[in-house]
Amino acid sequence: MIVDLELRLSAELSAESEDALREIVRFDEYASQRLCSTTELAPMSSILLRSESAASSQIENLTVGTLDRFPERTRRGRR
């Protein structure tokens, strides 16, 4: 099982991960200041997951444009 595996990172990768974490925290603080502290952002993990998913779909050419998704609407608009 995955839970039983031990994760071993190189010193370089560990340092890069820490740098990324600091940047995410910095972004979070900046966004909170810009959007006011009463505005809640989606958890960063959700934002990153959606971004990765969208990028992966584009790389694999699985994206569908608006014209392809709703052809009946676009045809009506062109008449």
PDB file of N, CA, C and O in Angstrom:
ATOM      1  N   MET A   1       0.831  -1.180   0.000  1.00  0.00           N
ATOM      2  CA  MET A   1       0.000   0.000   0.000  1.00  0.00           C
ATOM      3  C   MET A   1       0.882   1.251   0.000  1.00  0.00           C
ATOM      4  O   MET A   1       2.010   1.242   0.492  1.00  0.00           O
ATOM      5  N   ILE A   2       0.342   2.304  -0.555  1.00  0.00           N
ATOM      6  CA  ILE A   2       1.077   3.559  -0.635  1.00  0.00           C
ATOM      7  C   ILE A   2       1.420   4.073   0.759  1.00  0.00           C
ATOM      8  O   ILE A   2       2.511   4.599   0.977  1.00  0.00           O
ATOM      9  N   VAL A   3       0.508   3.925   1.684  1.00  0.00           N
ATOM     10  CA  VAL A   3       0.727   4.448   3.030  1.00  0.00           C
ATOM     11  C   VAL A   3       1.958   3.814   3.690  1.00  0.00           C
ATOM     12  O   VAL A   3       2.566   4.415   4.575  1.00  0.00           O
ATOM     13  N   ASP A   4       2.316   2.627   3.269  1.00  0.00           N
ATOM     14  CA  ASP A   4       3.460   1.927   3.863  1.00  0.00           C
ATOM     15  C   ASP A   4       4.791   2.302   3.220  1.00  0.00           C
ATOM     16  O   ASP A   4       5.850   1.945   3.739  1.00  0.00           O
ATOM     17  N   LEU A   5       4.749   3.013   2.103  1.00  0.00           N
ATOM     18  CA  LEU A   5       5.978   3.395   1.413  1.00  0.00           C
ATOM     19  C   LEU A   5       6.654   4.564   2.104  1.00  0.00           C
ATOM     20  O   LEU A   5       5.998   5.433   2.679  1.00  0.00           O
ATOM     21  N   GLU A   6       7.967   4.570   2.039  1.00  0.00           N
ATOM     22  CA  GLU A   6       8.742   5.675   2.608  1.00  0.00           C
ATOM     23  C   GLU A   6       9.189   6.589   1.470  1.00  0.00           C
ATOM     24  O   GLU A   6       9.793   6.138   0.497  1.00  0.00           O
ATOM     25  N   LEU A   7       8.887   7.864   1.603  1.00  0.00           N
ATOM     26  CA  LEU A   7       9.242   8.846   0.582  1.00  0.00           C
ATOM     27  C   LEU A   7      10.632   9.390   0.881  1.00  0.00           C
ATOM     28  O   LEU A   7      10.896   9.910   1.965  1.00  0.00           O
ATOM     29  N   ARG A   8      11.502   9.260  -0.091  1.00  0.00           N
ATOM     30  CA  ARG A   8      12.864   9.783   0.057  1.00  0.00           C
ATOM     31  C   ARG A   8      13.115  10.810  -1.036  1.00  0.00           C
ATOM     32  O   ARG A   8      13.061  10.497  -2.225  1.00  0.00           O
ATOM     33  N   LEU A   9      13.386  12.029  -0.619  1.00  0.00           N
ATOM     34  CA  LEU A   9      13.674  13.104  -1.561  1.00  0.00           C
ATOM     35  C   LEU A   9      15.143  13.472  -1.487  1.00  0.00           C
ATOM     36  O   LEU A   9      15.758  13.425  -0.421  1.00  0.00           O
ATOM     37  N   SER A  10      15.697  13.838  -2.632  1.00  0.00           N
ATOM     38  CA  SER A  10      17.071  14.335  -2.624  1.00  0.00           C
ATOM     39  C   SER A  10      17.089  15.678  -1.907  1.00  0.00           C
ATOM     40  O   SER A  10      16.053  16.327  -1.766  1.00  0.00           O
ATOM     41  N   ALA A  11      18.250  16.086  -1.464  1.00  0.00           N
ATOM     42  CA  ALA A  11      18.382  17.372  -0.775  1.00  0.00           C
ATOM     43  C   ALA A  11      17.946  18.514  -1.700  1.00  0.00           C
ATOM     44  O   ALA A  11      17.307  19.469  -1.258  1.00  0.00           O
ATOM     45  N   GLU A  12      18.292  18.408  -2.969  1.00  0.00           N
ATOM     46  CA  GLU A  12      17.930  19.450  -3.940  1.00  0.00           C
ATOM     47  C   GLU A  12      16.414  19.547  -4.114  1.00  0.00           C
ATOM     48  O   GLU A  12      15.854  20.643  -4.095  1.00  0.00           O
ATOM     49  N   LEU A  13      15.749  18.397  -4.286  1.00  0.00           N
ATOM     50  CA  LEU A  13      14.303  18.392  -4.461  1.00  0.00           C
ATOM     51  C   LEU A  13      13.596  18.856  -3.195  1.00  0.00           C
ATOM     52  O   LEU A  13      12.581  19.549  -3.265  1.00  0.00           O
ATOM     53  N   SER A  14      14.124  18.480  -2.055  1.00  0.00           N
ATOM     54  CA  SER A  14      13.547  18.917  -0.788  1.00  0.00           C
ATOM     55  C   SER A  14      13.642  20.438  -0.650  1.00  0.00           C
ATOM     56  O   SER A  14      12.692  21.084  -0.209  1.00  0.00           O
ATOM     57  N   ALA A  15      14.778  21.001  -1.024  1.00  0.00           N
ATOM     58  CA  ALA A  15      14.967  22.452  -0.966  1.00  0.00           C
ATOM     59  C   ALA A  15      14.010  23.158  -1.934  1.00  0.00           C
ATOM     60  O   ALA A  15      13.432  24.190  -1.594  1.00  0.00           O
ATOM     61  N   GLU A  16      13.846  22.599  -3.140  1.00  0.00           N
ATOM     62  CA  GLU A  16      12.928  23.190  -4.113  1.00  0.00           C
ATOM     63  C   GLU A  16      11.483  23.132  -3.604  1.00  0.00           C
ATOM     64  O   GLU A  16      10.711  24.068  -3.812  1.00  0.00           O
ATOM     65  N   SER A  17      11.127  22.046  -2.948  1.00  0.00           N
ATOM     66  CA  SER A  17       9.780  21.918  -2.380  1.00  0.00           C
ATOM     67  C   SER A  17       9.539  22.967  -1.308  1.00  0.00           C
ATOM     68  O   SER A  17       8.464  23.563  -1.245  1.00  0.00           O
ATOM     69  N   GLU A  18      10.527  23.191  -0.475  1.00  0.00           N
ATOM     70  CA  GLU A  18      10.412  24.213   0.562  1.00  0.00           C
ATOM     71  C   GLU A  18      10.277  25.602  -0.056  1.00  0.00           C
ATOM     72  O   GLU A  18       9.495  26.424   0.423  1.00  0.00           O
ATOM     73  N   ASP A  19      11.028  25.861  -1.107  1.00  0.00           N
ATOM     74  CA  ASP A  19      10.921  27.147  -1.806  1.00  0.00           C
ATOM     75  C   ASP A  19       9.517  27.327  -2.384  1.00  0.00           C
ATOM     76  O   ASP A  19       8.932  28.405  -2.284  1.00  0.00           O
ATOM     77  N   ALA A  20       8.984  26.271  -2.986  1.00  0.00           N
ATOM     78  CA  ALA A  20       7.638  26.337  -3.558  1.00  0.00           C
ATOM     79  C   ALA A  20       6.599  26.594  -2.473  1.00  0.00           C
ATOM     80  O   ALA A  20       5.674  27.383  -2.670  1.00  0.00           O
ATOM     81  N   LEU A  21       6.749  25.935  -1.337  1.00  0.00           N
ATOM     82  CA  LEU A  21       5.827  26.135  -0.222  1.00  0.00           C
ATOM     83  C   LEU A  21       5.865  27.578   0.260  1.00  0.00           C
ATOM     84  O   LEU A  21       4.820  28.168   0.533  1.00  0.00           O
ATOM     85  N   ARG A  22       7.055  28.148   0.367  1.00  0.00           N
ATOM     86  CA  ARG A  22       7.173  29.546   0.787  1.00  0.00           C
ATOM     87  C   ARG A  22       6.495  30.483  -0.215  1.00  0.00           C
ATOM     88  O   ARG A  22       5.846  31.451   0.180  1.00  0.00           O
ATOM     89  N   GLU A  23       6.645  30.196  -1.507  1.00  0.00           N
ATOM     90  CA  GLU A  23       6.016  31.028  -2.534  1.00  0.00           C
ATOM     91  C   GLU A  23       4.495  30.925  -2.472  1.00  0.00           C
ATOM     92  O   GLU A  23       3.801  31.922  -2.669  1.00  0.00           O
ATOM     93  N   ILE A  24       3.972  29.734  -2.203  1.00  0.00           N
ATOM     94  CA  ILE A  24       2.519  29.565  -2.086  1.00  0.00           C
ATOM     95  C   ILE A  24       1.997  30.352  -0.895  1.00  0.00           C
ATOM     96  O   ILE A  24       0.959  31.007  -0.992  1.00  0.00           O
ATOM     97  N   VAL A  25       2.707  30.293   0.228  1.00  0.00           N
ATOM     98  CA  VAL A  25       2.307  31.047   1.417  1.00  0.00           C
ATOM     99  C   VAL A  25       2.357  32.543   1.123  1.00  0.00           C
ATOM    100  O   VAL A  25       1.460  33.287   1.520  1.00  0.00           O
ATOM    101  N   ARG A  26       3.405  32.981   0.428  1.00  0.00           N
ATOM    102  CA  ARG A  26       3.537  34.397   0.072  1.00  0.00           C
ATOM    103  C   ARG A  26       2.397  34.831  -0.840  1.00  0.00           C
ATOM    104  O   ARG A  26       1.830  35.908  -0.654  1.00  0.00           O
ATOM    105  N   PHE A  27       2.056  33.999  -1.829  1.00  0.00           N
ATOM    106  CA  PHE A  27       0.945  34.301  -2.722  1.00  0.00           C
ATOM    107  C   PHE A  27      -0.360  34.384  -1.947  1.00  0.00           C
ATOM    108  O   PHE A  27      -1.164  35.289  -2.170  1.00  0.00           O
ATOM    109  N   ASP A  28      -0.569  33.444  -1.041  1.00  0.00           N
ATOM    110  CA  ASP A  28      -1.779  33.411  -0.225  1.00  0.00           C
ATOM    111  C   ASP A  28      -1.925  34.705   0.581  1.00  0.00           C
ATOM    112  O   ASP A  28      -3.009  35.283   0.650  1.00  0.00           O
ATOM    113  N   GLU A  29      -0.825  35.149   1.186  1.00  0.00           N
ATOM    114  CA  GLU A  29      -0.852  36.386   1.969  1.00  0.00           C
ATOM    115  C   GLU A  29      -1.132  37.582   1.069  1.00  0.00           C
ATOM    116  O   GLU A  29      -1.921  38.456   1.429  1.00  0.00           O
ATOM    117  N   TYR A  30      -0.497  37.629  -0.092  1.00  0.00           N
ATOM    118  CA  TYR A  30      -0.703  38.724  -1.037  1.00  0.00           C
ATOM    119  C   TYR A  30      -2.161  38.768  -1.492  1.00  0.00           C
ATOM    120  O   TYR A  30      -2.785  39.829  -1.505  1.00  0.00           O
ATOM    121  N   ALA A  31      -2.698  37.599  -1.867  1.00  0.00           N
ATOM    122  CA  ALA A  31      -4.081  37.546  -2.345  1.00  0.00           C
ATOM    123  C   ALA A  31      -5.048  37.952  -1.238  1.00  0.00           C
ATOM    124  O   ALA A  31      -6.039  38.632  -1.502  1.00  0.00           O
ATOM    125  N   SER A  32      -4.774  37.548  -0.019  1.00  0.00           N
ATOM    126  CA  SER A  32      -5.644  37.920   1.098  1.00  0.00           C
ATOM    127  C   SER A  32      -5.641  39.436   1.307  1.00  0.00           C
ATOM    128  O   SER A  32      -6.682  40.027   1.595  1.00  0.00           O
ATOM    129  N   GLN A  33      -4.480  40.059   1.162  1.00  0.00           N
ATOM    130  CA  GLN A  33      -4.394  41.510   1.318  1.00  0.00           C
ATOM    131  C   GLN A  33      -5.117  42.222   0.176  1.00  0.00           C
ATOM    132  O   GLN A  33      -5.830  43.199   0.403  1.00  0.00           O
ATOM    133  N   ARG A  34      -4.934  41.733  -1.047  1.00  0.00           N
ATOM    134  CA  ARG A  34      -5.547  42.366  -2.213  1.00  0.00           C
ATOM    135  C   ARG A  34      -7.057  42.179  -2.255  1.00  0.00           C
ATOM    136  O   ARG A  34      -7.786  43.069  -2.694  1.00  0.00           O
ATOM    137  N   LEU A  35      -7.528  41.016  -1.794  1.00  0.00           N
ATOM    138  CA  LEU A  35      -8.949  40.701  -1.862  1.00  0.00           C
ATOM    139  C   LEU A  35      -9.675  40.936  -0.545  1.00  0.00           C
ATOM    140  O   LEU A  35     -10.861  40.627  -0.424  1.00  0.00           O
ATOM    141  N   CYS A  36      -8.983  41.471   0.424  1.00  0.00           N
ATOM    142  CA  CYS A  36      -9.515  41.698   1.769  1.00  0.00           C
ATOM    143  C   CYS A  36      -9.523  40.386   2.552  1.00  0.00           C
ATOM    144  O   CYS A  36      -9.700  39.308   1.984  1.00  0.00           O
ATOM    145  N   SER A  37      -9.336  40.496   3.808  1.00  0.00           N
ATOM    146  CA  SER A  37      -9.234  39.307   4.643  1.00  0.00           C
ATOM    147  C   SER A  37     -10.559  38.582   4.786  1.00  0.00           C
ATOM    148  O   SER A  37     -10.582  37.434   5.229  1.00  0.00           O
ATOM    149  N   THR A  38     -11.673  39.226   4.420  1.00  0.00           N
ATOM    150  CA  THR A  38     -12.975  38.561   4.541  1.00  0.00           C
ATOM    151  C   THR A  38     -13.258  37.635   3.363  1.00  0.00           C
ATOM    152  O   THR A  38     -14.153  36.794   3.437  1.00  0.00           O
ATOM    153  N   THR A  39     -12.505  37.783   2.280  1.00  0.00           N
ATOM    154  CA  THR A  39     -12.703  36.941   1.099  1.00  0.00           C
ATOM    155  C   THR A  39     -11.881  35.677   1.262  1.00  0.00           C
ATOM    156  O   THR A  39     -10.676  35.733   1.507  1.00  0.00           O
ATOM    157  N   GLU A  40     -12.539  34.543   1.124  1.00  0.00           N
ATOM    158  CA  GLU A  40     -11.819  33.277   1.226  1.00  0.00           C
ATOM    159  C   GLU A  40     -11.502  32.770  -0.160  1.00  0.00           C
ATOM    160  O   GLU A  40     -12.363  32.727  -1.038  1.00  0.00           O
ATOM    161  N   LEU A  41     -10.264  32.389  -0.341  1.00  0.00           N
ATOM    162  CA  LEU A  41      -9.858  31.775  -1.596  1.00  0.00           C
ATOM    163  C   LEU A  41     -10.081  30.276  -1.490  1.00  0.00           C
ATOM    164  O   LEU A  41     -10.125  29.719  -0.393  1.00  0.00           O
ATOM    165  N   ALA A  42     -10.219  29.638  -2.624  1.00  0.00           N
ATOM    166  CA  ALA A  42     -10.285  28.186  -2.603  1.00  0.00           C
ATOM    167  C   ALA A  42      -8.959  27.667  -2.060  1.00  0.00           C
ATOM    168  O   ALA A  42      -7.921  28.300  -2.253  1.00  0.00           O
ATOM    169  N   PRO A  43      -8.982  26.539  -1.392  1.00  0.00           N
ATOM    170  CA  PRO A  43      -7.709  25.995  -0.914  1.00  0.00           C
ATOM    171  C   PRO A  43      -6.738  25.849  -2.078  1.00  0.00           C
ATOM    172  O   PRO A  43      -7.121  25.438  -3.173  1.00  0.00           O
ATOM    173  N   MET A  44      -5.485  26.188  -1.831  1.00  0.00           N
ATOM    174  CA  MET A  44      -4.492  26.181  -2.890  1.00  0.00           C
ATOM    175  C   MET A  44      -4.385  24.815  -3.553  1.00  0.00           C
ATOM    176  O   MET A  44      -4.145  24.733  -4.758  1.00  0.00           O
ATOM    177  N   SER A  45      -4.558  23.746  -2.791  1.00  0.00           N
ATOM    178  CA  SER A  45      -4.458  22.411  -3.387  1.00  0.00           C
ATOM    179  C   SER A  45      -5.527  22.216  -4.457  1.00  0.00           C
ATOM    180  O   SER A  45      -5.269  21.568  -5.471  1.00  0.00           O
ATOM    181  N   SER A  46      -6.722  22.766  -4.250  1.00  0.00           N
ATOM    182  CA  SER A  46      -7.789  22.656  -5.251  1.00  0.00           C
ATOM    183  C   SER A  46      -7.440  23.446  -6.503  1.00  0.00           C
ATOM    184  O   SER A  46      -7.659  22.980  -7.621  1.00  0.00           O
ATOM    185  N   ILE A  47      -6.898  24.636  -6.312  1.00  0.00           N
ATOM    186  CA  ILE A  47      -6.512  25.475  -7.452  1.00  0.00           C
ATOM    187  C   ILE A  47      -5.428  24.771  -8.264  1.00  0.00           C
ATOM    188  O   ILE A  47      -5.501  24.720  -9.491  1.00  0.00           O
ATOM    189  N   LEU A  48      -4.426  24.231  -7.576  1.00  0.00           N
ATOM    190  CA  LEU A  48      -3.336  23.557  -8.279  1.00  0.00           C
ATOM    191  C   LEU A  48      -3.830  22.310  -8.999  1.00  0.00           C
ATOM    192  O   LEU A  48      -3.399  22.031 -10.117  1.00  0.00           O
ATOM    193  N   LEU A  49      -4.729  21.561  -8.373  1.00  0.00           N
ATOM    194  CA  LEU A  49      -5.259  20.362  -9.005  1.00  0.00           C
ATOM    195  C   LEU A  49      -6.033  20.710 -10.273  1.00  0.00           C
ATOM    196  O   LEU A  49      -5.887  20.040 -11.295  1.00  0.00           O
ATOM    197  N   ARG A  50      -6.851  21.751 -10.210  1.00  0.00           N
ATOM    198  CA  ARG A  50      -7.610  22.162 -11.398  1.00  0.00           C
ATOM    199  C   ARG A  50      -6.669  22.648 -12.500  1.00  0.00           C
ATOM    200  O   ARG A  50      -6.875  22.346 -13.676  1.00  0.00           O
ATOM    201  N   SER A  51      -5.644  23.395 -12.119  1.00  0.00           N
ATOM    202  CA  SER A  51      -4.689  23.903 -13.101  1.00  0.00           C
ATOM    203  C   SER A  51      -3.950  22.760 -13.777  1.00  0.00           C
ATOM    204  O   SER A  51      -3.773  22.756 -14.995  1.00  0.00           O
ATOM    205  N   GLU A  52      -3.518  21.784 -12.974  1.00  0.00           N
ATOM    206  CA  GLU A  52      -2.796  20.638 -13.514  1.00  0.00           C
ATOM    207  C   GLU A  52      -3.702  19.837 -14.429  1.00  0.00           C
ATOM    208  O   GLU A  52      -3.273  19.381 -15.489  1.00  0.00           O
ATOM    209  N   SER A  53      -4.935  19.668 -14.034  1.00  0.00           N
ATOM    210  CA  SER A  53      -5.891  18.903 -14.835  1.00  0.00           C
ATOM    211  C   SER A  53      -6.136  19.579 -16.177  1.00  0.00           C
ATOM    212  O   SER A  53      -6.147  18.921 -17.218  1.00  0.00           O
ATOM    213  N   ALA A  54      -6.329  20.885 -16.153  1.00  0.00           N
ATOM    214  CA  ALA A  54      -6.557  21.630 -17.395  1.00  0.00           C
ATOM    215  C   ALA A  54      -5.334  21.572 -18.303  1.00  0.00           C
ATOM    216  O   ALA A  54      -5.461  21.376 -19.511  1.00  0.00           O
ATOM    217  N   ALA A  55      -4.156  21.741 -17.722  1.00  0.00           N
ATOM    218  CA  ALA A  55      -2.925  21.699 -18.517  1.00  0.00           C
ATOM    219  C   ALA A  55      -2.717  20.321 -19.121  1.00  0.00           C
ATOM    220  O   ALA A  55      -2.338  20.201 -20.286  1.00  0.00           O
ATOM    221  N   SER A  56      -2.961  19.286 -18.338  1.00  0.00           N
ATOM    222  CA  SER A  56      -2.817  17.917 -18.818  1.00  0.00           C
ATOM    223  C   SER A  56      -3.769  17.645 -19.979  1.00  0.00           C
ATOM    224  O   SER A  56      -3.388  17.017 -20.967  1.00  0.00           O
ATOM    225  N   SER A  57      -4.990  18.112 -19.858  1.00  0.00           N
ATOM    226  CA  SER A  57      -5.973  17.918 -20.931  1.00  0.00           C
ATOM    227  C   SER A  57      -5.537  18.624 -22.205  1.00  0.00           C
ATOM    228  O   SER A  57      -5.703  18.085 -23.300  1.00  0.00           O
ATOM    229  N   GLN A  58      -4.987  19.813 -22.077  1.00  0.00           N
ATOM    230  CA  GLN A  58      -4.526  20.544 -23.261  1.00  0.00           C
ATOM    231  C   GLN A  58      -3.356  19.817 -23.913  1.00  0.00           C
ATOM    232  O   GLN A  58      -3.284  19.716 -25.137  1.00  0.00           O
ATOM    233  N   ILE A  59      -2.438  19.309 -23.089  1.00  0.00           N
ATOM    234  CA  ILE A  59      -1.277  18.588 -23.628  1.00  0.00           C
ATOM    235  C   ILE A  59      -1.736  17.357 -24.404  1.00  0.00           C
ATOM    236  O   ILE A  59      -1.178  17.034 -25.452  1.00  0.00           O
ATOM    237  N   GLU A  60      -2.742  16.681 -23.891  1.00  0.00           N
ATOM    238  CA  GLU A  60      -3.234  15.460 -24.529  1.00  0.00           C
ATOM    239  C   GLU A  60      -4.307  15.744 -25.582  1.00  0.00           C
ATOM    240  O   GLU A  60      -4.935  14.816 -26.092  1.00  0.00           O
ATOM    241  N   ASN A  61      -4.517  17.013 -25.906  1.00  0.00           N
ATOM    242  CA  ASN A  61      -5.514  17.430 -26.897  1.00  0.00           C
ATOM    243  C   ASN A  61      -6.915  16.928 -26.558  1.00  0.00           C
ATOM    244  O   ASN A  61      -7.658  16.493 -27.438  1.00  0.00           O
ATOM    245  N   LEU A  62      -7.264  16.993 -25.286  1.00  0.00           N
ATOM    246  CA  LEU A  62      -8.578  16.554 -24.846  1.00  0.00           C
ATOM    247  C   LEU A  62      -9.513  17.724 -24.560  1.00  0.00           C
ATOM    248  O   LEU A  62     -10.621  17.526 -24.062  1.00  0.00           O
ATOM    249  N   THR A  63      -9.077  18.928 -24.868  1.00  0.00           N
ATOM    250  CA  THR A  63      -9.904  20.096 -24.593  1.00  0.00           C
ATOM    251  C   THR A  63     -10.924  20.291 -25.708  1.00  0.00           C
ATOM    252  O   THR A  63     -10.689  19.935 -26.863  1.00  0.00           O
ATOM    253  N   VAL A  64     -12.036  20.853 -25.340  1.00  0.00           N
ATOM    254  CA  VAL A  64     -13.105  21.122 -26.293  1.00  0.00           C
ATOM    255  C   VAL A  64     -13.414  22.607 -26.228  1.00  0.00           C
ATOM    256  O   VAL A  64     -13.676  23.149 -25.154  1.00  0.00           O
ATOM    257  N   GLY A  65     -13.383  23.253 -27.365  1.00  0.00           N
ATOM    258  CA  GLY A  65     -13.693  24.674 -27.412  1.00  0.00           C
ATOM    259  C   GLY A  65     -15.189  24.909 -27.327  1.00  0.00           C
ATOM    260  O   GLY A  65     -15.981  23.981 -27.493  1.00  0.00           O
ATOM    261  N   THR A  66     -15.570  26.133 -27.071  1.00  0.00           N
ATOM    262  CA  THR A  66     -16.983  26.492 -26.962  1.00  0.00           C
ATOM    263  C   THR A  66     -17.734  26.193 -28.250  1.00  0.00           C
ATOM    264  O   THR A  66     -18.865  25.710 -28.205  1.00  0.00           O
ATOM    265  N   LEU A  67     -17.127  26.472 -29.392  1.00  0.00           N
ATOM    266  CA  LEU A  67     -17.794  26.221 -30.668  1.00  0.00           C
ATOM    267  C   LEU A  67     -18.072  24.738 -30.873  1.00  0.00           C
ATOM    268  O   LEU A  67     -19.104  24.372 -31.436  1.00  0.00           O
ATOM    269  N   ASP A  68     -17.166  23.891 -30.424  1.00  0.00           N
ATOM    270  CA  ASP A  68     -17.360  22.449 -30.559  1.00  0.00           C
ATOM    271  C   ASP A  68     -18.341  21.909 -29.533  1.00  0.00           C
ATOM    272  O   ASP A  68     -19.070  20.956 -29.809  1.00  0.00           O
ATOM    273  N   ARG A  69     -18.362  22.504 -28.370  1.00  0.00           N
ATOM    274  CA  ARG A  69     -19.204  22.012 -27.283  1.00  0.00           C
ATOM    275  C   ARG A  69     -20.677  22.326 -27.512  1.00  0.00           C
ATOM    276  O   ARG A  69     -21.543  21.517 -27.177  1.00  0.00           O
ATOM    277  N   PHE A  70     -20.964  23.479 -28.074  1.00  0.00           N
ATOM    278  CA  PHE A  70     -22.346  23.904 -28.288  1.00  0.00           C
ATOM    279  C   PHE A  70     -22.561  24.291 -29.756  1.00  0.00           C
ATOM    280  O   PHE A  70     -22.843  25.453 -30.051  1.00  0.00           O
ATOM    281  N   PRO A  71     -22.432  23.337 -30.669  1.00  0.00           N
ATOM    282  CA  PRO A  71     -22.524  23.699 -32.093  1.00  0.00           C
ATOM    283  C   PRO A  71     -23.885  24.260 -32.491  1.00  0.00           C
ATOM    284  O   PRO A  71     -23.958  25.128 -33.361  1.00  0.00           O
ATOM    285  N   GLU A  72     -24.965  23.782 -31.870  1.00  0.00           N
ATOM    286  CA  GLU A  72     -26.299  24.287 -32.245  1.00  0.00           C
ATOM    287  C   GLU A  72     -26.438  25.757 -31.897  1.00  0.00           C
ATOM    288  O   GLU A  72     -27.099  26.500 -32.621  1.00  0.00           O
ATOM    289  N   ARG A  73     -25.839  26.183 -30.823  1.00  0.00           N
ATOM    290  CA  ARG A  73     -25.915  27.605 -30.440  1.00  0.00           C
ATOM    291  C   ARG A  73     -25.072  28.464 -31.363  1.00  0.00           C
ATOM    292  O   ARG A  73     -25.482  29.564 -31.736  1.00  0.00           O
ATOM    293  N   THR A  74     -23.908  27.976 -31.730  1.00  0.00           N
ATOM    294  CA  THR A  74     -23.037  28.782 -32.585  1.00  0.00           C
ATOM    295  C   THR A  74     -23.588  28.864 -34.000  1.00  0.00           C
ATOM    296  O   THR A  74     -23.418  29.884 -34.669  1.00  0.00           O
ATOM    297  N   ARG A  75     -24.246  27.808 -34.467  1.00  0.00           N
ATOM    298  CA  ARG A  75     -24.856  27.867 -35.809  1.00  0.00           C
ATOM    299  C   ARG A  75     -25.993  28.882 -35.839  1.00  0.00           C
ATOM    300  O   ARG A  75     -26.137  29.634 -36.803  1.00  0.00           O
ATOM    301  N   ARG A  76     -26.808  28.901 -34.769  1.00  0.00           N
ATOM    302  CA  ARG A  76     -27.906  29.868 -34.714  1.00  0.00           C
ATOM    303  C   ARG A  76     -27.384  31.291 -34.720  1.00  0.00           C
ATOM    304  O   ARG A  76     -27.967  32.181 -35.339  1.00  0.00           O
ATOM    305  N   GLY A  77     -26.269  31.492 -34.018  1.00  0.00           N
ATOM    306  CA  GLY A  77     -25.704  32.840 -33.932  1.00  0.00           C
ATOM    307  C   GLY A  77     -25.114  33.325 -35.230  1.00  0.00           C
ATOM    308  O   GLY A  77     -24.983  34.533 -35.426  1.00  0.00           O
ATOM    309  N   ARG A  78     -24.750  32.417 -36.135  1.00  0.00           N
ATOM    310  CA  ARG A  78     -24.112  32.784 -37.391  1.00  0.00           C
ATOM    311  C   ARG A  78     -25.113  33.062 -38.517  1.00  0.00           C
ATOM    312  O   ARG A  78     -24.740  33.614 -39.552  1.00  0.00           O
ATOM    313  N   ARG A  79     -26.331  32.699 -38.330  1.00  0.00           N
ATOM    314  CA  ARG A  79     -27.330  32.886 -39.402  1.00  0.00           C
ATOM    315  C   ARG A  79     -27.683  34.308 -39.613  1.00  0.00           C
ATOM    316  O   ARG A  79     -28.505  34.619 -40.475  1.00  0.00           O
TER     317      ARG A  79
END
